[in-house]
Amino acid sequence: MRIEFYVLSSDIPADRLRAACQLAMKAWRAGLPVFLRGSDAAQCDEANELLWRFKAESFVPHSLHHEDAHAPVVIGLDDQPASRQGVLINLASSLSPHVECFSRVIEIVNQEPHLLSACRENFRSYRQRGYDPQRVEL
């Protein structure tokens, strides 16, 4: 499994959500199923809305998990992914309970202090599980 921590230089939550949408679009265009895991229902709704409008010239087919768990890009919380071996984009501060279902995991980190410490803990947890997470500066 490939695990990457994409590190943003800002501390603005909207930048983190926009990066998640861009990465979801890129993975979908590469033919991979995507599960975008939000931190709560409000963030899932915000991601759902942003995927409709963040790129005016293109459409990313997506759905909330409870509406269509088989959409190319699924937005949810701790739901079991319908597709295996896809990409998990994790916006929650903890590891997904279904992390082993994915071939690639992307954690998006910004400079919010509480999020930085949670992501550091996630990085350590992946290492303890035998994975080799990589850091990617954006």
N, CA, C and O of each residue as an XYZ file, in Angstrom:
552
protein
N       0.845     -1.184      0.000
C       0.000      0.000      0.000
C       0.888      1.243      0.000
O       1.884      1.319      0.719
N       0.505      2.194     -0.811
C       1.233      3.463     -0.899
C       0.524      4.484     -0.014
O      -0.681      4.697     -0.154
N       1.257      5.110      0.888
C       0.685      6.106      1.800
C       1.483      7.389      1.667
O       2.707      7.403      1.804
N       0.753      8.473      1.395
C       1.406      9.775      1.232
C       0.710     10.822      2.085
O      -0.516     10.860      2.183
N       1.517     11.661      2.694
C       1.018     12.808      3.440
C       1.312     14.046      2.604
O       2.462     14.467      2.485
N       0.270     14.623      2.031
C       0.418     15.843      1.239
C       0.346     17.017      2.205
O      -0.646     17.191      2.912
N       1.408     17.822      2.231
C       1.524     18.888      3.212
C       1.298     20.241      2.536
O       2.041     20.633      1.636
N       0.268     20.939      2.985
C      -0.038     22.287      2.484
C       0.664     23.322      3.356
O       0.880     23.092      4.545
N       1.014     24.445      2.774
C       1.699     25.486      3.544
C       0.725     26.391      4.305
O       1.145     27.133      5.193
N      -0.562     26.340      3.970
C      -1.532     27.221      4.636
C      -2.208     26.512      5.808
O      -2.064     25.303      5.989
N      -2.940     27.283      6.589
C      -3.730     26.712      7.684
C      -5.227     26.918      7.433
O      -6.029     26.859      8.365
N      -5.597     27.157      6.182
C      -6.982     27.445      5.815
C      -7.701     26.133      5.470
O      -7.314     25.456      4.517
N      -8.736     25.766      6.227
C      -9.448     24.512      5.967
C      -9.970     24.381      4.535
O      -9.984     23.281      3.983
N     -10.395     25.483      3.932
C     -10.925     25.424      2.566
C      -9.849     24.984      1.569
O     -10.161     24.311      0.586
N      -8.597     25.353      1.808
C      -7.497     24.928      0.925
C      -7.317     23.415      0.990
O      -7.023     22.774     -0.019
N      -7.491     22.859      2.160
C      -7.363     21.415      2.347
C      -8.470     20.670      1.595
O      -8.217     19.649      0.956
N      -9.680     21.185      1.676
C     -10.807     20.565      0.985
C     -10.652     20.693     -0.531
O     -10.963     19.756     -1.266
N     -10.178     21.835     -0.995
C      -9.937     22.024     -2.430
C      -8.860     21.056     -2.925
O      -9.000     20.482     -4.005
N      -7.797     20.867     -2.155
C      -6.743     19.914     -2.533
C      -7.320     18.499     -2.611
O      -6.962     17.729     -3.503
N      -8.207     18.159     -1.683
C      -8.836     16.829     -1.696
C      -9.659     16.640     -2.967
O      -9.626     15.568     -3.571
N     -10.386     17.661     -3.373
C     -11.192     17.582     -4.598
C     -10.296     17.449     -5.832
O     -10.600     16.674     -6.739
N      -9.205     18.194     -5.868
C      -8.281     18.104     -7.008
C      -7.657     16.716     -7.095
O      -7.528     16.159     -8.186
N      -7.271     16.159     -5.960
C      -6.677     14.820     -5.950
C      -7.713     13.759     -6.322
O      -7.390     12.783     -7.000
N      -8.963     13.950     -5.876
C     -10.029     13.016     -6.239
C     -10.255     13.038     -7.751
O     -10.419     11.987     -8.370
N     -10.265     14.231     -8.342
C     -10.441     14.348     -9.788
C      -9.293     13.668    -10.527
O      -9.519     12.963    -11.510
N      -8.077     13.875    -10.064
C      -6.909     13.285    -10.716
C      -6.963     11.751    -10.645
O      -6.695     11.076    -11.639
N      -7.303     11.213     -9.493
C      -7.387      9.754     -9.332
C      -8.515      9.177    -10.181
O      -8.342      8.137    -10.817
N      -9.677      9.848    -10.195
C     -10.803      9.387    -11.012
C     -10.425      9.386    -12.491
O     -10.735      8.438    -13.212
N      -9.760     10.438    -12.940
C      -9.335     10.507    -14.343
C      -8.334      9.400    -14.685
O      -8.230      8.989    -15.840
N      -7.597      8.919    -13.674
C      -6.654      7.820    -13.882
C      -7.364      6.459    -13.824
O      -6.730      5.412    -13.952
N      -8.691      6.495    -13.630
C      -9.473      5.264    -13.637
C      -9.556      4.552    -12.298
O      -9.941      3.384    -12.245
N      -9.204      5.231    -11.222
C      -9.221      4.617     -9.896
C     -10.482      4.983     -9.123
O     -10.931      6.127     -9.194
N     -11.065      4.038     -8.385
C     -12.163      4.397     -7.494
C     -11.610      5.229     -6.333
O     -10.501      4.987     -5.856
N     -12.390      6.200     -5.892
C     -11.945      7.120     -4.843
C     -12.950      7.123     -3.699
O     -14.160      7.173     -3.915
N     -12.426      7.068     -2.482
C     -13.252      7.261     -1.287
C     -12.690      8.465     -0.564
O     -11.563      8.425     -0.069
N     -13.471      9.546     -0.498
C     -13.056     10.759      0.201
C     -13.695     10.694      1.588
O     -14.914     10.801      1.722
N     -12.868     10.519      2.613
C     -13.356     10.357      3.984
C     -13.310     11.696      4.714
O     -12.239     12.254      4.955
N     -14.482     12.193      5.056
C     -14.577     13.445      5.787
C     -14.444     13.245      7.280
O     -14.489     12.121      7.779
N     -14.280     14.348      7.984
C     -14.157     14.285      9.441
C     -15.523     14.261     10.128
O     -15.646     13.788     11.258
N     -16.550     14.773      9.437
C     -17.912     14.751      9.969
C     -18.890     14.964      8.816
O     -18.482     15.230      7.685
N     -20.172     14.845      9.110
C     -21.193     14.955      8.059
C     -21.167     16.318      7.387
O     -21.387     16.411      6.180
N     -20.903     17.377      8.143
C     -20.857     18.722      7.553
C     -19.729     18.831      6.536
O     -19.913     19.429      5.476
N     -18.570     18.266      6.838
C     -17.459     18.317      5.894
C     -17.767     17.469      4.659
O     -17.389     17.839      3.548
N     -18.444     16.345      4.843
C     -18.848     15.521      3.696
C     -19.785     16.304      2.782
O     -19.640     16.264      1.560
N     -20.739     17.010      3.366
C     -21.659     17.837      2.570
C     -20.902     18.944      1.845
O     -21.195     19.248      0.689
N     -19.934     19.542      2.520
C     -19.134     20.608      1.915
C     -18.317     20.059      0.735
O     -18.222     20.708     -0.307
N     -17.732     18.873      0.897
C     -16.976     18.245     -0.190
C     -17.891     17.919     -1.357
O     -17.521     18.107     -2.516
N     -19.082     17.433     -1.052
C     -20.077     17.120     -2.083
C     -20.400     18.367     -2.900
O     -20.434     18.317     -4.129
N     -20.635     19.469     -2.226
C     -20.937     20.732     -2.916
C     -19.744     21.223     -3.729
O     -19.902     21.653     -4.871
N     -18.558     21.159     -3.141
C     -17.368     21.662     -3.822
C     -17.051     20.848     -5.072
O     -16.600     21.409     -6.070
N     -17.275     19.549     -5.036
C     -17.015     18.735     -6.220
C     -17.939     19.111     -7.385
O     -17.598     18.867     -8.542
N     -19.082     19.690     -7.094
C     -19.975     20.155     -8.169
C     -19.454     21.398     -8.858
O     -19.715     21.605    -10.043
N     -18.703     22.247     -8.116
C     -18.401     23.567     -8.654
C     -16.934     23.965     -8.696
O     -16.620     25.033     -9.221
N     -16.015     23.150     -8.164
C     -14.636     23.643     -8.047
C     -13.923     23.742     -9.389
O     -12.981     24.523     -9.518
N     -14.339     22.982    -10.385
C     -13.780     23.091    -11.742
C     -14.945     23.288    -12.706
O     -15.666     22.341    -13.022
N     -15.120     24.488    -13.157
C     -16.266     24.806    -14.008
C     -16.263     24.031    -15.319
O     -17.324     23.713    -15.856
N     -15.062     23.724    -15.842
C     -14.971     23.097    -17.157
C     -15.039     21.569    -17.105
O     -15.037     20.923    -18.153
N     -15.099     20.984    -15.920
C     -15.151     19.522    -15.858
C     -16.054     19.051    -14.722
O     -16.278     19.766    -13.746
N     -16.559     17.845    -14.874
C     -17.442     17.252    -13.882
C     -16.776     16.017    -13.303
O     -16.234     15.193    -14.040
N     -16.815     15.890    -12.001
C     -16.301     14.703    -11.318
C     -17.510     13.930    -10.796
O     -18.199     14.409     -9.896
N     -17.783     12.736    -11.346
C     -18.937     11.973    -10.880
C     -18.719     11.507     -9.441
O     -17.756     10.801     -9.140
N     -19.623     11.912     -8.572
C     -19.453     11.622     -7.150
C     -20.808     11.496     -6.467
O     -21.841     11.881     -7.015
N     -20.778     10.951     -5.262
C     -21.988     10.806     -4.469
C     -21.617     10.601     -3.009
O     -20.529     10.123     -2.688
N     -22.533     10.970     -2.139
C     -22.374     10.616     -0.737
C     -22.575      9.103     -0.612
O     -23.356      8.520     -1.364
N     -21.887      8.475      0.318
C     -21.921      7.018      0.458
C     -23.347      6.495      0.606
O     -23.705      5.494     -0.015
N     -24.157      7.153      1.414
C     -25.516      6.648      1.662
C     -26.440      6.815      0.447
O     -27.512      6.213      0.400
N     -26.035      7.618     -0.522
C     -26.848      7.792     -1.733
C     -26.423      6.841     -2.852
O     -27.271      6.317     -3.574
N     -25.115      6.615     -3.001
C     -24.608      5.694     -4.023
C     -23.185      5.287     -3.662
O     -22.230      6.004     -3.957
N     -23.056      4.134     -3.023
C     -21.748      3.656     -2.568
C     -20.870      3.181     -3.721
O     -19.696      2.875     -3.513
N     -21.421      3.114     -4.937
C     -20.668      2.629     -6.096
C     -20.286      3.738     -7.074
O     -19.831      3.451     -8.181
N     -20.464      4.991     -6.685
C     -20.080      6.113     -7.546
C     -18.554      6.095     -7.735
O     -17.837      5.549     -6.897
N     -18.058      6.686     -8.822
C     -16.603      6.745     -9.032
C     -15.857      7.445     -7.891
O     -14.763      7.027     -7.511
N     -16.455      8.507     -7.350
C     -15.910      9.187     -6.175
C     -16.997      9.151     -5.108
O     -18.077      9.715     -5.286
N     -16.701      8.488     -4.009
C     -17.660      8.350     -2.908
C     -17.177      9.187     -1.736
O     -15.993      9.172     -1.399
N     -18.090      9.911     -1.121
C     -17.779     10.741      0.038
C     -18.482     10.119      1.238
O     -19.688      9.875      1.202
N     -17.729      9.865      2.295
C     -18.325      9.246      3.471
C     -17.489      9.445      4.715
O     -16.529     10.216      4.740
N     -17.890      8.720      5.750
C     -17.181      8.795      7.031
C     -16.440      7.479      7.251
O     -15.417      7.229      6.613
N     -16.943      6.648      8.136
C     -16.301      5.369      8.416
C     -16.993      4.223      7.702
O     -16.968      3.084      8.169
N     -17.607      4.526      6.575
C     -18.353      3.537      5.810
C     -17.404      2.542      5.140
O     -16.273      2.873      4.783
N     -17.900      1.317      4.983
C     -17.157      0.289      4.249
C     -17.151      0.683      2.772
O     -18.222      0.891      2.201
N     -15.980      0.793      2.132
C     -15.961      1.147      0.711
C     -16.521      0.008     -0.143
O     -16.254     -1.162      0.131
N     -17.291      0.346     -1.171
C     -17.853     -0.661     -2.071
C     -16.786     -1.179     -3.029
O     -16.824     -2.335     -3.448
N     -15.833     -0.311     -3.373
C     -14.747     -0.695     -4.282
C     -13.476     -0.932     -3.484
O     -13.159     -0.178     -2.564
N     -12.760     -1.971     -3.838
C     -11.488     -2.258     -3.184
C     -10.336     -1.811     -4.078
O     -10.497     -1.621     -5.283
N      -9.193     -1.652     -3.469
C      -7.960     -1.297     -4.177
C      -8.011      0.087     -4.825
O      -7.304      0.342     -5.800
N      -8.824      0.958     -4.300
C      -8.883      2.317     -4.809
C      -8.024      3.251     -3.973
O      -7.089      2.834     -3.288
N      -8.373      4.522     -4.052
C      -7.647      5.575     -3.358
C      -8.505      6.108     -2.217
O      -9.673      6.446     -2.415
N      -7.933      6.181     -1.044
C      -8.574      6.818      0.099
C      -7.950      8.186      0.273
O      -6.733      8.306      0.418
N      -8.775      9.216      0.258
C      -8.326     10.566      0.595
C      -8.915     10.848      1.969
O     -10.126     11.011      2.118
N      -8.049     10.903      2.965
C      -8.495     10.987      4.352
C      -8.412     12.417      4.877
O      -7.326     12.984      4.998
N      -9.569     12.987      5.185
C      -9.622     14.311      5.802
C      -9.914     14.221      7.296
O      -9.858     15.228      8.002
N     -10.222     13.025      7.775
C     -10.469     12.840      9.204
C      -9.129     12.860      9.938
O      -8.076     12.689      9.324
N      -9.173     13.068     11.244
C      -7.929     13.151     12.006
C      -7.433     11.792     12.491
O      -6.380     11.705     13.121
N      -8.181     10.738     12.203
C      -7.782      9.392     12.612
C      -7.641      8.506     11.378
O      -8.051      8.885     10.281
N      -7.059      7.326     11.568
C      -6.958      6.365     10.477
C      -8.339      5.798     10.170
O      -9.171      5.655     11.066
N      -8.574      5.483      8.923
C      -9.819      4.835      8.529
C      -9.851      3.418      9.091
O      -8.826      2.737      9.090
N     -11.008      2.961      9.572
C     -11.097      1.572     10.022
C     -10.985      0.587      8.853
O     -10.842     -0.616      9.068
N     -11.050      1.090      7.627
C     -10.997      0.239      6.435
C      -9.740      0.501      5.608
O      -9.741      0.273      4.398
N      -8.683      0.970      6.234
C      -7.486      1.381      5.500
C      -6.910      0.249      4.641
O      -6.344      0.506      3.579
N      -7.051     -0.985      5.088
C      -6.491     -2.117      4.338
C      -7.234     -2.382      3.029
O      -6.749     -3.147      2.195
N      -8.394     -1.767      2.834
C      -9.177     -1.963      1.603
C      -8.611     -1.176      0.423
O      -9.040     -1.380     -0.713
N      -7.665     -0.293      0.671
C      -7.195      0.625     -0.361
C      -5.772      0.290     -0.802
O      -4.977     -0.244     -0.028
N      -5.465      0.614     -2.056
C      -4.098      0.430     -2.537
C      -3.272      1.700     -2.338
O      -2.042      1.669     -2.381
N      -3.966      2.809     -2.120
C      -3.273      4.081     -1.916
C      -4.052      4.915     -0.910
O      -5.279      4.993     -0.967
N      -3.328      5.532      0.004
C      -3.936      6.407      1.010
C      -3.253      7.763      0.918
O      -2.026      7.861      0.899
N      -4.076      8.806      0.863
C      -3.564     10.180      0.860
C      -4.127     10.892      2.079
O      -5.342     10.989      2.256
N      -3.236     11.382      2.904
C      -3.610     12.207      4.052
C      -3.247     13.642      3.674
O      -2.135     13.900      3.213
N      -4.172     14.565      3.866
C      -3.900     15.958      3.522
C      -3.714     16.751      4.809
O      -4.614     16.841      5.644
N      -2.536     17.314      4.942
C      -2.135     18.020      6.160
C      -2.051     19.507      5.857
O      -1.505     19.907      4.828
N      -2.588     20.319      6.749
C      -2.310     21.750      6.640
C      -1.638     22.193      7.935
O      -1.262     21.352      8.752
N      -1.486     23.462      8.129
C      -0.702     23.969      9.250
C      -1.530     24.297     10.489
O      -1.053     25.008     11.372
N      -2.763     23.791     10.572
C      -3.548     23.967     11.793
C      -2.897     23.125     12.891
O      -2.684     21.930     12.692
N      -2.580     23.712     14.034
C      -1.840     22.977     15.074
C      -2.489     21.649     15.488
O      -1.790     20.642     15.600
N      -3.810     21.622     15.718
C      -4.444     20.371     16.153
C      -4.375     19.301     15.062
O      -4.253     18.113     15.361
N      -4.451     19.721     13.804
C      -4.383     18.777     12.694
C      -2.955     18.265     12.502
O      -2.753     17.089     12.201
N      -1.981     19.129     12.673
C      -0.584     18.706     12.566
C      -0.270     17.593     13.562
O       0.360     16.598     13.203
N      -0.701     17.755     14.800
C      -0.393     16.715     15.795
C      -1.158     15.429     15.487
O      -0.612     14.343     15.680
N      -2.391     15.513     15.018
C      -3.154     14.310     14.658
C      -2.491     13.586     13.484
O      -2.410     12.358     13.475
N      -2.021     14.345     12.501
C      -1.378     13.738     11.338
C      -0.035     13.114     11.703
O       0.344     12.084     11.146
N       0.679     13.727     12.627
C       1.931     13.114     13.094
C       1.641     11.765     13.752
O       2.382     10.800     13.565
N       0.564     11.711     14.517
C       0.172     10.461     15.159
C      -0.223      9.416     14.107
O       0.123      8.242     14.237
N      -0.941      9.842     13.073
C      -1.308      8.924     11.985
C      -0.055      8.397     11.292
O       0.035      7.210     10.978
N       0.907      9.280     11.058
C       2.168      8.883     10.411
C       2.833      7.773     11.232
O       3.266      6.758     10.686
N       2.907      7.982     12.562
C       3.496      6.971     13.450
C       2.683      5.676     13.416
O       3.258      4.587     13.405
N       1.369      5.781     13.399
C       0.507      4.592     13.381
C       0.724      3.765     12.117
O       0.773      2.537     12.177
N       0.855      4.434     10.978
C       1.139      3.707      9.737
C       2.471      2.970      9.842
O       2.581      1.812      9.439
N       3.474      3.644     10.383
C       4.789      3.014     10.537
C       4.702      1.799     11.461
O       5.301      0.760     11.183
N       3.953      1.932     12.561
C       3.798      0.816     13.495
C       3.113     -0.376     12.832
O       3.330     -1.521     13.227
N       2.292     -0.105     11.832
C       1.609     -1.176     11.102
C       2.477     -1.761      9.981
O       2.044     -2.656      9.256
N       3.686     -1.252      9.850
C       4.622     -1.791      8.876
C       4.626     -1.077      7.534
O       5.269     -1.550      6.597
N       3.932      0.044      7.413
C       3.915      0.798      6.166
C       5.034      1.844      6.167
O       5.599      2.157      7.214
N       5.342      2.374      4.998
C       6.382      3.379      4.848
C       5.766      4.654      4.276
O       5.893      4.914      3.079
N       5.096      5.459      5.119
C       4.452      6.668      4.598
C       5.471      7.674      4.089
O       6.566      7.804      4.637
N       5.097      8.380      3.037
C       5.963      9.394      2.427
C       5.339     10.780      2.606
O       4.119     10.925      2.679
N       6.192     11.774      2.674
C       5.763     13.167      2.801
C       5.902     13.835      1.440
O       6.927     13.686      0.775
N       4.868     14.576      1.023
C       4.874     15.290     -0.249
C       4.511     16.736      0.028
O       3.425     17.016      0.535
N       5.406     17.657     -0.298
C       5.127     19.080     -0.094
C       4.305     19.617     -1.257
O       4.647     19.374     -2.414
N       3.243     20.331     -0.975
C       2.434     20.967     -2.031
C       2.658     22.470     -2.024
O       2.070     23.185     -2.834
